[in-house]
Amino acid sequence: MTNALIPFDIAGLAPETGAPAPDRIVSGQPQNRVWNLYASPDGKFFSGIWESDPGAWRIAYTEHEFCHILEGESRIVADGGKTMTVKQGDAFVIPAGFTGIWEVVTRTRKHYAIYEA
């Protein structure tokens, strides 16, 4: 375990690339990139930067996630209909148990901090 601070500097770092599972995609062909910059030794907490191209997919959270939008615009639609539009500067928590749809309207980049419930 280190007691050093972990900078959120992705310059020169290659992201992990991926996409939502095909059976979860609602629209588009979203591709995402993740720079996971920290993981706790027990694997229950991790944090970094996430980015995605436009598209929409179903989400089902088993973890708690703090998000801070750095750029772009997304809509998060809870099952049951409530919609939240998030854009640069917005910060929020998605609690474990949340289900719905994440729609990236314009390429979105966020800081994330996730705690596995």
Disulfide bonds with the S-S distance in Angstrom:
none
